[in-house]
Amino acid sequence: MYKIKNTRLISESRISIYTKYFIVPVNECISEVGGTQINLNPGECWLWSSTEVEGQKENKTWLYSMQSGTIQETPKDQAHKFRPIISINNI
């Protein structure tokens, strides 16, 4: 059996790891191009996803927390924020 020597990683929450290694670098890139950073405040971090909930495709879609990386179901007719994403190809 292996012993874990670095317990600091175990004690860090999923939120801090996700934010530190994913959202912070993304926010830095967004800032570099003059965009608005992803809001990490608990009440403002949920964004609508166009991905439908399996078995409930007519009624539900997913909300995605940009703070923690978690998802939860939401009715399609309930208003939520979304963040459009586009690709710009250099030709």
C-alpha positions in Angstrom: 0.0 0.0 0.0 1.2 3.5 -0.9 1.4 6.3 1.6 0.4 9.8 0.5 3.2 12.2 1.4 1.6 15.4 0.3 -1.6 15.7 2.2 -2.0 19.4 1.2 -3.5 18.3 -2.1 -6.0 16.0 -0.3 -7.1 18.8 2.0 -7.6 21.3 -0.9 -11.2 21.4 -2.0 -12.3 20.5 -5.5 -13.3 24.1 -6.0 -9.9 25.5 -5.3 -8.1 23.0 -7.5 -10.6 23.5 -10.4 -10.4 27.3 -10.0 -6.6 27.4 -9.7 -5.7 25.1 -12.6 -8.5 25.9 -15.0 -10.5 29.1 -14.4 -7.6 31.3 -13.4 -5.6 30.6 -16.6 -8.7 31.0 -18.7 -9.5 34.3 -17.0 -6.0 35.5 -17.7 -6.3 34.7 -21.4 -9.8 36.4 -21.6 -8.3 39.6 -20.0 -5.4 39.6 -22.4 -7.8 39.9 -25.3 -10.0 42.5 -23.6 -12.9 40.2 -22.6 -14.9 40.0 -19.4 -13.6 37.4 -17.0 -15.7 34.5 -15.8 -17.5 35.5 -12.6 -16.6 33.2 -9.7 -19.1 34.6 -7.1 -21.3 31.8 -5.9 -24.6 33.4 -7.0 -23.2 34.5 -10.4 -21.1 31.6 -11.5 -23.8 29.3 -13.0 -24.1 29.3 -16.8 -26.6 27.6 -19.0 -25.5 24.7 -21.1 -27.2 23.6 -24.3 -26.7 20.0 -23.3 -30.0 18.3 -22.6 -30.6 16.0 -19.7 -30.8 12.4 -20.8 -34.4 11.1 -20.5 -35.8 14.6 -20.0 -34.6 16.2 -23.3 -37.9 18.0 -23.8 -37.9 19.7 -20.4 -34.4 20.0 -18.9 -30.9 21.1 -19.6 -27.8 21.4 -17.5 -26.4 24.4 -15.5 -22.7 24.5 -15.1 -20.8 26.1 -12.2 -17.8 28.0 -13.3 -16.6 28.2 -9.7 -16.6 24.5 -8.9 -17.1 22.6 -12.1 -20.3 20.9 -10.9 -23.5 20.6 -12.9 -27.2 20.5 -12.0 -30.4 20.1 -13.9 -32.6 23.0 -14.7 -35.9 23.5 -16.5 -35.5 24.7 -20.1 -38.0 27.5 -19.5 -36.2 29.0 -16.5 -34.0 32.0 -17.3 -30.2 31.7 -16.8 -27.0 33.4 -18.0 -25.1 31.9 -20.9 -21.7 32.7 -22.4 -21.4 32.4 -26.1 -18.2 30.9 -27.4 -16.9 31.4 -31.0 -13.8 30.3 -32.9 -11.9 32.6 -35.1 -9.7 30.9 -37.6 -6.7 32.8 -39.1 -6.7 32.4 -42.8 
